[in-house]
Amino acid sequence: MFRRIDPVRTLAFAGLVLVGGCNDPVRVDSFVSDPSGAFVYTAQTNTVMTPNDDGEAERIRFDWLAQQLSDHGICGAGYVIEIRRLVDAPDTPPGNAHEVVYTGRCL
């Protein structure tokens, strides 16, 4: 009638609950476009999503940008990033977090 509680399953379940309840999102971004096809995409950096422009974090940000463009139904023929700049994130102590700001346009 009563089964023994498996400690491994209990630990795995607890881990999933903890990970699911995290309030530190990896993806913090914003997207603004205009009818001419110009857009500004901003993604916040952190210890996981570093601000460098030559690594995995940059490739992930480009995937996020492509998803935003798709979600907004623009730039079906492609796009070009004209400016990439790093700025201090608002409402954070200087040096702790940055925002990578991409300014681009549809082709």
C-alpha positions as a printed Julia matrix, in Angstrom:
107×3 Matrix{Float64}:
  0.0    0.0     0.0
  2.76   2.49    0.9
  5.79   2.86   -1.35
  9.22   3.83   -0.19
 10.16   7.42   -1.13
 13.06   7.44   -3.57
 15.56  10.07   -2.34
 17.07  10.55   -5.82
 13.7   11.36   -7.36
 12.87  13.67   -4.47
 16.18  15.51   -4.9
 15.69  15.79   -8.67
 12.17  17.16   -8.2
 13.39  19.69   -5.62
 16.1   20.83   -8.04
 13.59  21.37  -10.82
 11.36  23.39   -8.52
 14.29  25.57   -7.45
 15.48  26.17  -11.01
 11.95  26.94  -12.17
 11.53  29.49   -9.41
 14.63  31.55  -10.18
 13.97  35.28  -10.46
 17.24  36.06  -12.27
 16.31  35.78  -15.93
 19.07  35.22  -18.46
 17.18  37.05  -21.19
 16.4   40.69  -20.52
 15.84  42.49  -23.8
 13.82  45.06  -25.69
 12.99  45.68  -29.34
 11.76  48.8   -31.12
 11.2   49.18  -34.86
  9.69  51.69  -37.23
  7.81  51.34  -40.55
 10.96  52.07  -42.58
 12.56  48.83  -41.34
 14.99  50.42  -38.9
 15.22  48.8   -35.48
 17.0   48.97  -32.13
 17.51  45.77  -30.17
 18.87  45.9   -26.63
 20.0   42.93  -24.54
 21.25  43.18  -20.97
 24.47  41.42  -20.01
 25.21  39.58  -16.78
 27.62  36.93  -15.51
 26.12  34.34  -17.87
 25.53  36.57  -20.88
 28.85  38.4   -21.07
 29.2   41.58  -23.16
 31.93  40.26  -25.46
 31.25  40.28  -29.19
 33.09  37.11  -30.17
 31.65  34.3   -28.09
 28.62  32.15  -27.37
 26.78  34.99  -25.62
 26.91  37.08  -28.8
 25.6   34.2   -30.9
 22.72  33.74  -28.45
 21.9   37.48  -28.61
 21.81  37.25  -32.42
 19.39  34.32  -32.11
 17.22  36.44  -29.8
 17.34  39.31  -32.3
 16.33  36.99  -35.15
 13.41  35.76  -33.02
 12.29  39.35  -32.34
 12.45  40.18  -36.05
 10.42  37.07  -36.85
  7.89  37.81  -34.09
  7.39  41.33  -35.49
  7.18  40.05  -39.06
  9.95  42.25  -40.43
 13.25  41.81  -42.28
 12.22  38.65  -44.13
 14.92  39.35  -46.74
 17.6   39.84  -44.08
 19.04  42.68  -42.06
 22.26  44.48  -41.29
 23.56  45.69  -37.92
 24.95  49.18  -38.45
 26.0   50.0   -34.88
 26.8   47.77  -31.88
 27.53  49.6   -28.66
 27.9   48.73  -25.0
 26.28  51.05  -22.44
 25.79  50.9   -18.68
 22.44  49.38  -17.78
 20.02  51.77  -16.1
 19.16  51.24  -12.43
 22.31  49.22  -11.71
 25.6   50.21  -10.09
 28.2   51.21  -12.73
 30.21  48.26  -13.99
 27.81  45.57  -12.75
 25.64  45.21  -15.83
 25.68  46.54  -19.34
 23.35  46.63  -22.27
 24.44  45.67  -25.75
 22.52  47.91  -28.15
 22.22  46.9   -31.79
 20.97  49.46  -34.29
 20.1   48.0   -37.66
 17.85  48.0   -40.67
 16.11  45.56  -42.96
 17.59  44.85  -46.38
